[in-house]
Amino acid sequence: MTMPPMPSGSDTPPEVPPEMPKNELPRWAQKQNQQRSLEQPSDGEMEAFIGPKWEKVYRRKMAPFFEDASFVPTWNWSAAIAFPPAWFLYRKLYLPFAFFFLMPGIAFRLLTGTDKPLTMAAMQQPENEWLLMMNAAVFVSTMLASGGTANWFLYRRARAANRLVVQQQLPQADADLLLRRVGGVNKLATSLFVALSMMLAVATIGG
C-alpha cells in the first residue's frame, strides 16, 4: 500500500492526536455517569449502604422508587411489628424515629383531650374503657404508617448519602467504605431503646 504524497515543502508527517488511556472515559462520559449516580444509586452503592439484606429483601421492596422516586406505599413487616419505632432507629433514620416516637402520644392526647398519663389498670376501669380503645387505635395506626413508609424513608436516605459520596469524587473503594459507615444499622442504640421502653411499659402496667 502506497502512502499519499506529502505536501511540498514539508518533511514531517501530520500530527496524530494522542491515544486516550483505555481505562479512562472521556470527561463528558464521566459527567454523565456521575449525573446518573446522583439521580439513582447503582446496585453496588445500594448494597454498600443497605448491607447484606439488599439483594434478598430490599431490592424488590424498593423497585418502585427506582422507576419514580416519589412516595408510593410499600410494606415492611419489620418496621410495622418490631416494636415501632425501633426499626427506624435500627436503620439510622433518626428523624422518622423521632416522629413515630412522639406522634402516638401527641395524637392520643389530642384525640382524648387528656394530658394526664394513665396506667393500664386505670384505663381498664369501666369509665375509662374508651381510652383503652383509643390507645389501641393509635397503636395500630402507628404500625400501619410505619410499615407503609419505612422502605421509602430508607431509600431516600440511601439516595441522599450516595449524593454526598459521589460529589466528593472519592475512589470507589473509599466511596463504598463511606457508604457502609453512613448506612448499615445501629444495634447499640436500638438495644438500649428497646430495653428502656420495656422497663417503662412494665412500670406503666404495674401502676
C-alpha positions as a printed NumPy array, in Angstrom:
array([[  0.   ,   0.   ,   0.   ],
       [  1.477,   3.328,  -1.042],
       [  1.416,   6.354,   1.216],
       [ -0.173,   9.514,  -0.176],
       [  2.376,  12.149,  -1.123],
       [  3.074,  14.739,   1.483],
       [  2.608,  18.404,   0.645],
       [  5.631,  20.002,  -0.907],
       [  7.927,  21.798,   1.456],
       [  7.029,  19.584,   4.394],
       [  9.292,  16.822,   5.608],
       [  7.323,  15.923,   8.755],
       [  4.229,  13.693,   8.856],
       [  0.952,  15.176,  10.151],
       [  0.492,  15.085,  13.899],
       [ -1.606,  12.228,  15.244],
       [ -3.749,  13.023,  18.335],
       [ -2.541,  11.119,  21.401],
       [ -4.481,   7.984,  22.203],
       [ -6.746,   8.112,  25.231],
       [ -5.935,   5.631,  28.007],
       [ -8.055,   2.534,  27.554],
       [ -9.365,   2.522,  31.145],
       [-10.294,   6.204,  31.27 ],
       [-13.6  ,   7.541,  29.99 ],
       [-13.814,  10.931,  28.299],
       [-14.907,  13.789,  30.528],
       [-18.365,  14.011,  29.006],
       [-18.961,  10.319,  29.775],
       [-17.652,  10.738,  33.326],
       [-20.059,  13.631,  33.897],
       [-22.966,  11.588,  32.548],
       [-22.091,   8.658,  34.807],
       [-21.821,  10.982,  37.811],
       [-25.179,  12.569,  36.977],
       [-26.863,   9.174,  36.708],
       [-25.311,   8.156,  40.029],
       [-26.628,  11.341,  41.645],
       [-30.125,  10.685,  40.324],
       [-30.248,   6.974,  41.149],
       [-27.705,   4.993,  43.173],
       [-26.255,   1.984,  41.431],
       [-26.85 ,  -1.559,  42.59 ],
       [-23.415,  -1.713,  44.202],
       [-23.924,   1.597,  46.003],
       [-27.269,   0.461,  47.401],
       [-25.736,  -2.801,  48.58 ],
       [-22.925,  -0.898,  50.311],
       [-25.433,   1.341,  52.088],
       [-28.163,  -1.192,  52.959],
       [-25.921,  -4.138,  53.781],
       [-26.385,  -7.885,  53.273],
       [-30.188,  -7.681,  53.048],
       [-30.132,  -5.556,  49.907],
       [-30.09 ,  -8.456,  47.46 ],
       [-32.623, -10.717,  49.184],
       [-35.021,  -8.172,  50.703],
       [-34.735,  -4.514,  49.817],
       [-34.029,  -4.675,  46.089],
       [-37.574,  -5.939,  45.497],
       [-39.162,  -3.619,  48.056],
       [-37.503,  -0.509,  46.624],
       [-38.035,  -1.344,  42.964],
       [-40.931,   1.168,  42.594],
       [-38.719,   4.039,  43.772],
       [-36.178,   3.434,  41.009],
       [-38.96 ,   3.98 ,  38.491],
       [-40.315,   7.049,  40.291],
       [-38.676,   8.46 ,  43.419],
       [-41.937,   9.988,  44.672],
       [-43.687,   8.284,  47.564],
       [-45.783,   5.199,  46.972],
       [-46.856,   2.952,  49.847],
       [-44.932,  -0.293,  50.167],
       [-44.825,  -2.68 ,  53.094],
       [-42.131,  -3.534,  55.627],
       [-43.139,  -6.066,  58.271],
       [-40.093,  -5.404,  60.42 ],
       [-40.921,  -1.7  ,  60.727],
       [-44.579,  -2.478,  61.438],
       [-44.27 ,  -5.093,  64.172],
       [-40.724,  -4.846,  65.549],
       [-41.596,  -2.575,  68.451],
       [-42.146,   0.613,  66.431],
       [-40.366,   2.929,  66.117],
       [-37.336,   0.786,  66.943],
       [-36.79 ,  -0.233,  63.307],
       [-36.187,   3.4  ,  62.284],
       [-33.574,   3.794,  64.997],
       [-32.019,   0.485,  63.934],
       [-31.717,   1.753,  60.349],
       [-30.347,   5.177,  61.457],
       [-33.467,   7.   ,  60.264],
       [-33.392,   9.382,  63.186],
       [-35.961,  11.95 ,  62.018],
       [-38.632,   9.325,  61.234],
       [-37.734,   7.658,  64.53 ],
       [-38.407,  10.894,  66.427],
       [-41.663,  11.376,  64.538],
       [-43.026,   7.882,  65.23 ],
       [-41.777,   8.053,  68.813],
       [-43.522,  11.332,  69.648],
       [-46.617,  11.322,  67.456],
       [-48.574,   8.459,  69.103],
       [-48.541,  10.248,  72.453],
       [-49.422,  13.583,  70.869],
       [-52.224,  12.018,  68.817],
       [-53.622,  10.227,  71.88 ],
       [-53.729,  13.464,  73.867],
       [-55.364,  15.362,  71.007],
       [-57.98 ,  12.69 ,  70.426],
       [-58.846,  12.148,  74.076],
       [-58.321,  15.679,  75.378],
       [-56.354,  14.456,  78.357],
       [-52.82 ,  15.373,  79.383],
       [-52.776,  13.133,  82.423],
       [-50.84 ,   9.869,  81.932],
       [-52.931,   6.835,  82.816],
       [-51.725,   3.424,  83.855],
       [-53.03 ,   0.331,  82.135],
       [-55.029,  -0.534,  85.252],
       [-56.695,   2.895,  85.197],
       [-57.628,   2.614,  81.52 ],
       [-59.242,  -0.769,  82.142],
       [-61.75 ,   0.726,  84.541],
       [-65.291,   0.879,  83.077],
       [-65.388,   4.667,  82.845],
       [-62.023,   4.729,  81.028],
       [-62.586,   1.796,  78.679],
       [-62.853,   4.144,  75.697],
       [-59.349,   5.396,  76.45 ],
       [-58.057,   1.858,  76.108],
       [-59.778,   1.567,  72.728],
       [-58.324,   4.896,  71.586],
       [-54.87 ,   3.792,  72.711],
       [-55.198,   0.591,  70.677],
       [-56.409,   2.574,  67.635],
       [-53.424,   4.925,  67.823],
       [-51.046,   1.976,  68.185],
       [-52.497,   0.167,  65.153],
       [-52.392,   3.379,  63.101],
       [-48.742,   3.849,  64.036],
       [-47.972,   0.291,  62.933],
       [-49.663,   0.83 ,  59.569],
       [-47.919,   4.158,  58.987],
       [-44.536,   2.714,  59.98 ],
       [-44.843,  -0.343,  57.773],
       [-46.127,   1.634,  54.804],
       [-43.446,   4.342,  54.788],
       [-40.326,   2.532,  56.047],
       [-38.952,   1.424,  52.667],
       [-39.395,   4.881,  51.16 ],
       [-37.647,   6.602,  54.07 ],
       [-34.746,   4.156,  53.802],
       [-34.495,   4.671,  50.041],
       [-34.486,   8.463,  50.441],
       [-31.693,   8.288,  52.993],
       [-29.667,   5.953,  50.774],
       [-30.09 ,   8.331,  47.841],
       [-29.063,  11.368,  49.922],
       [-25.997,   9.554,  51.275],
       [-24.997,   8.488,  47.781],
       [-25.288,  12.071,  46.508],
       [-22.921,  13.222,  49.241],
       [-20.396,  10.496,  48.483],
       [-20.485,  10.96 ,  44.688],
       [-19.925,  14.712,  44.988],
       [-16.726,  14.071,  46.937],
       [-15.321,  12.126,  43.95 ],
       [-13.63 ,   9.509,  46.094],
       [-12.049,   6.33 ,  44.757],
       [-14.612,   3.552,  44.52 ],
       [-13.204,   1.598,  47.459],
       [-13.286,   4.671,  49.718],
       [-16.775,   5.589,  48.492],
       [-18.118,   2.136,  49.342],
       [-16.462,   2.279,  52.759],
       [-18.085,   5.64 ,  53.493],
       [-21.499,   4.387,  52.359],
       [-21.187,   1.395,  54.69 ],
       [-20.259,   3.704,  57.554],
       [-23.135,   6.122,  56.95 ],
       [-25.607,   3.327,  56.239],
       [-25.9  ,  -0.058,  57.87 ],
       [-27.55 ,  -0.411,  61.265],
       [-27.269,   0.943,  64.803],
       [-27.535,  -2.071,  67.071],
       [-26.379,  -0.467,  70.324],
       [-28.845,   2.427,  70.341],
       [-31.694,   0.107,  69.331],
       [-30.943,  -2.348,  72.126],
       [-30.86 ,   0.442,  74.719],
       [-34.105,   1.916,  73.413],
       [-35.948,  -1.408,  73.488],
       [-34.681,  -2.185,  76.989],
       [-35.739,   1.202,  78.354],
       [-39.118,   1.013,  76.606],
       [-39.818,  -2.426,  78.091],
       [-38.898,  -1.173,  81.56 ],
       [-41.25 ,   1.794,  81.12 ],
       [-44.03 ,  -0.485,  79.846],
       [-43.677,  -2.782,  82.85 ],
       [-43.777,   0.194,  85.195],
       [-46.904,   1.547,  83.467],
       [-48.732,  -1.773,  83.596],
       [-47.819,  -2.25 ,  87.215],
       [-49.154,   1.219,  88.022]])
